[in-house]
Each structure stands twice: as structure tokens, then as C-alpha cells.
Amino acid sequence: MGDPRCPVPPGYRVAGYRIGDQIGAGAWGSVYAAHGTGEPREVAVKFLGPARLSPGQRRTMAQIARSETRFSRRADHPHLIRTLAVVTVDDPAHQELDGAVALVMERAARSLQDVLAAARPRTAVPDADRLLAEVCAGLTHMHAAGWVHGDLKPGNVLLMPDGTAKLADFGLTAELEGTHAYAPPLGSPDHVPPEWWSERTGARGVALRPSADVWAFGVLTHQLLTGGLHPFLGATARARALAAQAYARGAAPLRLDDALPQRWRPVVAACLAADREERARVDLAALLPPAGGRGGLGGRGGQRSRGGSGDRRAVATRRGQRVGAVAGAGGLAAVAAVLLALAGAPEPTSAPPAADGSTPGPAVTAQPAGRPAVPSSGRPPSAGAIPAGSDVPAALRGPIEDAARRCPEPEITPVLIAAVLKAESGFDPQAARPESGEYGVAMWTPSVFNAWAQDGDHDGVKDYMDPADAIVSMGNYVCWLDQQFKHRGFTADLPALVAAGYRTSDKTVAEAGGVPERVRPHVTKVLGYLAEYGG
Ligand SMILES: Nc1ncnc2c1ncn2[C@@H]1O[C@H](COP(=O)(O)OP(=O)(O)OP(=O)(O)O)[C@@H](O)[C@H]1O
């Protein structure tokens, strides 16, 4: 096999960045530190191909580069590595680089693999609960957006200089087409599920399901909490994979290491369910922490701030708030509830997960982007539909319905989104409140919009003044708010909380224990419009 990695001369310039030292190299790419004048100045640049490849490798590399490019451009979440630019190197003078794809990313300090390399045997890595919650948040977001990561492992979880965990390496990431996606057959033997080994490789690769990520999350959790131990014993990755397959056939029981904390055992056992259908019902979102809970999972959530600088990338860290929770439809939910009760943990307070195994999240498209997903909550598409004779402008109805369809939460209906829009801007796409820095039909604060932006009309631009983008992004954000409130234990008046959260932030509402007094008149307006629309 030729070496597919790109040697890049020091000082080489790409996308306005000057390449420095090599950080590392994977099977298909080389990653370099780079320095530029933009923000951030210190970045990492990953070069993919095309040096010295056989025709077969070239095809695989092209597929990996396409995935990395496509997903990186669309990934927008506090726990996914942010890609700042993607360029194809056009430099015939450097043949080994000419045609390579260069991804300019925010630069991490190290990976979880590095952390594990320094871990004490049979001892959880520092801050393991928070790290797991953050990995879980990134993964949940990906699944909700209709993507499977496909290569979750410690080496692909990067830690930023402030310690935040972010998922990286989207080379095997694939978009769901119904129940599964396709990716090159290149998973990491220690983290692919047992059924992966007997999957047929077709022209488009192997079938990949979200349940594969759930398995990988189970392995990773076991590793982080036991100082790196794999849940299946064996001296080599091949031996461990065979042990996992024996377990899946029912030839051996699951033997989690004694060092794995009691409260995590049901979580890991559920993620490592031998039956992939059963695994698919694990609700990763339920692992995310609510406020005021107790137990071991901590985490971060993006927080939307509306006033002043309006920097919604500010994150609230809540540690030690809740034990890991597993929930699922049907049998698994009951089993998990019993296990959690035995572990002394509170039962999940969030809404029941989707019966089809999909996990709720801020942006839900369980289908390829551009095609609306059927809500996994089972909500019929017409529930909460905008009445024909209402004042909702015809031009906004499509984006409003699209935004609602992308969210599995039953409260996020077209009429709720319409009611919030009416209260925010009176449906005026040109609305502007410069004194508070809010613009467009959804009254986005630009910096806040950047963190939640979706390209609603698929024109390649995310623009808060474009109603399609503004509304679909708003749907993304209110969906996340709704889920946050449920995870925090709120069960009543969710539309009011969502309207209040949109005007303030999830944290402000949580701290007030409900609708804060100062936004009550606004929320009353939203609820009035909602009633008018029959919601
Ligand atoms: N944005 C980044 N910031 C800092 N380091 C990074 C970044 N992206 C990747 N790295 C590091 O660069 C190295 C190579 O990464 P790469 O994604 O190419 O391969 P890998 O994940 O290690 O291996 P494989 O390709 O086999 O999965 C890894 O050590 C990784 O931690």
C-alpha cells in the first residue's frame, strides 16, 4: 500500500495559514499546526491525499475527503470540531500536494487517546463524566441531524485547550438514508459493533447505523472509566473483536470490568447490547444532564445569550448533576429503569425516546439533508399545522413547517414556531432592533445565529435575514431548548418555557424555575397567538 499521507513542507501556505509542525498522521491524512492572521490564529490543517495512491485507494480517499468536507461544512455544535475552511490545493509545483484536500480546523490540545495513554490502570480519567456528557452531546446532535459518525474512538475525540471535548474526524461520517447510511469498510476494529464484521460490502461501502455509534460510545465509556480497559478481553484488536462477536452470538456473557463504576454499568451494558435493534433504542440524549439532578454526569450545553455581546458560544458547565440514564422504547426502557433504580439513580425525566430508535436533538433530519424527516416522536405531520385562514404569511409557511418537521419534540409544532415568530417580529423578514442587536424574521442576534445556523433553503449560504435560514435555524434552537428543559426536569408549560428561553436563554429560564417575570408579557403574547392558531 502506498503512503496516502501528504508531506507538507514547513512554511507552506494554504488558505491564508502558514503550515508549521506536524501534529500527527492517521491512516489517510496528515495534520499540521498552522498560524494565520484571522480568528482563531492557531489552527490545525488536515491534508487528505492524493500522494502515491493505488486506484482503489484513490477512490476510498476521495470518498473520505468528500465525507470530511461535506460533514465538516455542516457540523455546527459546541461539541463538534469546527472547520473554518476547506480548500483543494492547486499547486502543480508541489506534485505531492497538488489536488489534496486541506481542512482548516480549530486546533485542539490533545485527544482522548493521549489522555488514556497517560491514565492510571483501572482508574477513571480525570473529569470522565463531563467528557462523556460532551461526547454524548456531540453524538446526539449528529444523530439528530441524520448522520452517523462511523469512527467514534478515543483518538477521534479532541480536547480543546480549555478541556472541552469535541468529536472530530468525519471521514467515515455518513448521512442516513432511512435506517442506515453507507461508508467505506474502514472502521476501527476495537470500536465497530460485532455485526459490522458480517456486513456485506456493496458498491457504496458497508451499511452503517446510529447503533454502531452507540456501541462505540459504550466501548469508549468503558475505556474512559477504567483507565483504558476494553470491555472485551484479548491481547490484540482482532482477539477483542472475536470476543465481542462470541458475546453477540450468545457464546459468552458480557463481563464489564469491576473498576467500572456501578452507576455506569447499566449505561455501558445497554450501549453494548448484542442485538443492534435493542441498542438502537438507547436514548443517548437521556444521558445528557439536567439541572438540579444528582449523580455523575455533568456537561455543557450551548447557551443562547440575547443581550449585550450576545455571545451564545458561552457555555454553562454543570458538573456532578445527574447519573447516567438509559432509556429506550419498550423493553429496554423498563430494563433500564430497573437497573437505574438498582443503581440508586433517578429515572430519566426526559420525554420517551423515539420508538424507531432515533435520538432527539437540536436539528433532526433522520433523512438525507433537504428531505424532511418524519418526526420520530410519532407526531403526525399535520399535528399543530397552521390553519388555512390564519395571518401566517404564505411565504413563511414552508420554512415553518420544515423547521417543525425537523424536531421530534411534540411541542415544537408549526403553530408554536409561527406564534413565536409573530411575537418576535410580526413576521417581518426585515425586522431590526439595532439597540439589542436583533435582526430578521426570527430576531436573531448575529453571533448567536452563527452557532445555530442552518441553511434552510440549501443555497450554500446561512443568512439570518433570509427567512428560510432564520426560521429553520430557529426550529433547530427551540428544539434544543425544549429538550434542555425536559432534561432539566420541566414537564409542564413547555411552549411557554421555549418562548421564554428563546427571548432569554435556557439558563435564565432554568434559574427562574419557569418563565422569568420580565419576559412574561412576551410569553403571554406567544401563548395568545398559539391559542389563536388552535395550538
Ligand atoms: N483539529 C485538530 N487539532 C489538533 N490535533 C488534531 C486535530 N485533528 C486531528 N488531530 C490530531 O492529528 C492526528 C491525526 O489525525 P487524523 O484524524 O488524521 O487521524 P487519526 O484519527 O489519528 O487516525 P485514523 O485516520 O486512522 O482514524 C491525531 O493525533 C489527532 O489527534
The ligand as a Gaussian input file, in Angstrom:
#p B3LYP/6-31G(d) Opt

LIG

0 1
 N       -8.189000      19.804000      14.895000
 C       -7.129000      19.172000      15.430000
 N       -6.366000      19.764000      16.367000
 C       -5.304000      19.140000      16.912000
 N       -4.940000      17.874000      16.601000
 C       -5.655000      17.226000      15.681000
 C       -6.779000      17.824000      15.042000
 N       -7.305000      16.926000      14.165000
 C       -6.551000      15.824000      14.260000
 N       -5.552000      15.988000      15.164000
 C       -4.548000      15.011000      15.545000
 O       -3.851000      14.632000      14.373000
 C       -3.591000      13.238000      14.391000
 C       -4.044000      12.610000      13.083000
 O       -5.457000      12.757000      12.983000
 P       -6.297000      12.018000      11.878000
 O       -7.702000      12.420000      12.061000
 O       -5.672000      12.234000      10.543000
 O       -6.066000      10.518000      12.141000
 P       -6.434000       9.552000      13.346000
 O       -7.842000       9.829000      13.782000
 O       -5.373000       9.622000      14.394000
 O       -6.303000       8.160000      12.660000
 P       -7.260000       7.468000      11.590000
 O       -7.230000       8.315000      10.363000
 O       -6.649000       6.168000      11.380000
 O       -8.626000       7.418000      12.237000
 C       -4.254000      12.675000      15.618000
 O       -3.265000      12.510000      16.606000
 C       -5.207000      13.737000      16.079000
 O       -5.304000      13.769000      17.478000

